[in-house]
Amino acid sequence: MKFFLSVALLLLQLTLTEAQDCKAYIPFEKGTISEMTNYDKKGKVVGIVTQHVSQVESKGNTTTFTVHQKFEDPKSKEELVENEMTFKCIDGEFYIDMNGYIDKKQMEAYEGMEVKLSMDEISIPSSYKIGENLKDGYIKMEVNGGPFPINMTVNVVNRLIVAEEELTTPAGTFDCVKISQDIVTKSIVNIKISSVEWYAEGVGVVKTETIKKGKLIG
């Protein structure tokens, strides 16, 4: 009995050691619920996102975090749309699901059509330097079955580790890594915006600023 208990404790210790090799910018524990509030450029609340870590699985050198999201309209208090995102820790690299760069209401408009997605995920390394350029990524969507085919690609480029900062929000104070990037959407009309994101280990995105043509829009 004592022997098996010792083996179980050793395996747990090894698993935790492997997990520590990768900084996960997402809540570590299954069942964790967090809420993010979206504001417009004037500081008015325009949306609320509730995230629930529904599953955490470790296999070999990979830990996978499944997150269920609900988007709400603060005026009606009704859930507008729900989706799931997957984040991964692999060999010291934290990978971010590119589905987060596709508008959820837009996806609802394609219900019943053939939608094909392909992507190259962006990531945050556990070991980085201030001023370091990070890997670019993209998500491409092809829609068939409507009046005409639709092709759209969202490229996340020019990613840069800007700083490490302590950030205080209504939820508390967090130690964050600050990352800037450009988001270029290519479709019928091409759109380019920039964003600055603050990530905290074990928490996720603490704050995001969205900028268009040099002006804050949200």
N, C-alpha and C positions, 0 to 999 in steps of 0.2 A: 504493500500500500504506500509506504513512504517512498519506495523506489519510483513508482509511477508518478507520484506527486512531484518528485524532484525533476523527472524528465519533462513533465508538463511545464514546470516553471522555467526550465532551461529553454524549451522551445519558445515560450512566450518572450523570454529575454532576447533570443535571437531574432524573433520577428520584429520586436520593437527596435532593435539595433539596425535592422535592414530599413525599417521605415524612417529612421532618423537620418538616413543617407539622402533622403529627398525631402525638401521643404514643401509641404502641402499647403497651398494657399486656398484652403477650403476647410470647414470644420472637420475635425478628425473622427468624431463619434457618430455612429448611426443614430438617427432620431433627433439630431440637432435641428432646431427651427430658427431661422433668422428672417428679419424683415428689412427691406431696402425701400427708401422713399425717393421718388423721382420728382425733381423740381424744374420749373421752367426758368428762363433767364431772370425773371423778377422774383424768384424764390417761392412761387406758388406751387403747391403740391398738385401734380398732374397724374400720378400713378403710384401704386404700391405693389411691390413684388415680394411674395413670401416664398422662401426656399426651405425645403425639407430634405435633409440627407436621408434618403430612403434605404441606401445600401452601401456598405463598405466591404470590399473583398480584396484579400491579398493572395497572390499566387506567384511564386517564384520572385522575380525582381519587380513585379508590378502590383501596385495597389490602385484599385478602381473605386471612385466615389460617384454614386448615382444620386443626382439631385433633382427633385420634383419641384417645379416652379408654378406659382399661380400669380397672374397679373390682374390687378383690381383697379376699377375706376373709383376714386375717392368720393365722387359725387353720388353715384348710384350704389356703391358698396357691393356691386356684383362682380363676380369673377369674369374677366373678359376672355381669357384664354389660359390654357395650361400646357406645359410641355416638360420634357425630361432632358437633362444635360448630363454628360459624362466627363469627369475629370480623371486624369491618371498621373501617378507618380511612377516613372520608369528610370532606373539607373541614375538617380540624382537630378532628374528633370521633371518639372511639373507641367503637364500638357493641358491646355484649355480647349474645351469643346467649341468648335467654330460655329455650331448651330446658334450660338448666342448672337451672331452677327446677322441673322436673318429675321426680318420682321414677322412676328407671330400672327398678326392679323392678315398680313399678306399671304401667308401659308394657308390660312383658312379659305381664302378666295380660290385656291387651286384644289379644293376638296373634290375628289372624284376623277381628277386628272392624273396622268402619269408624271410623277416628280422624281427626278434623278439628282442626287446630291453627291458631290465629290469634294474632298478637302485635303488641305495640308495644315495640320494644327500648329498653332503658336505655342511657345513654352517659356517657362522661367527656370533658369538653372539654379541649383542650390548654392553654387559658388559663382559669384559674379563680381564685377568691378564697376564702380561709378564711372559713367561715360561709355560703358560697353554697349555695342550694338547687338541686338538680339535677332534671332531668326524670324523672317517674314512668314506669313501664312495666307491662306485663301480658302474660301468656300464657293463652289460653283453650283448653280441650280439650273437644270434644264427641265422645262415643263412642256408636255405634249398632251394632246387631247382636247385642246380648246380651239377657238377660231384660228389661231396661229401659234406657232411655237414661241416660247419665251426662254431666253438665255440671260442669266445674270451672274456676275462674278463679284464677290466682295474681297478685295485685297487688303490685308493688314500689313502695312509696310513702315519702314523707317522707325523701327522700334528701338528705344534707347533707355537704358538705366540712367535716370536723371539724378536720383539721390536716395538716401535713407532718411526718413523723417518721422517724427512723432506727431500723430494727427489726433485731434480731439473732436469728437462728434457727440450728439445726444446719447449715443450708446456707450460712450466711454473714450478712453485714450488708448491708441494703438501704435505700436512700432511698425512702420510700413516701408516697403520699397516702392519708390515712385517711378512709373514708367510712362513715357510719352510715345505716341504712335500716330500714323495717318491711316485713315480708312477710306479707301477708294472703291466706290460702287460703280460697276460698268454694266449698263443695260441700255434701254432705249435712250435714257438720259444719264450722263455720267455725273456723279456727285462725289466731292471730296470733303471730308471733315477731319478734324484732328481731335485727339482725346488725350487726357492725362489721367492715369489710374493709380490709386494707392492700394497696394495689397498687403495684408497682414497674415503672417503664418498662422494656420489653425483657424482663421476667420474667413478670408476671402477678400473680395473687393470692399474696401471701407468707404471709398469716395471715388467718383468719376466726374471729370469736367469735360464737356463736349464743346468744341470750338469750330466755328465756320467763318472763313474769311477774316480771321483774327478776332472775332467777337464770340463771347460766351453765349451759348444757346440753351444750356441745360446742365 
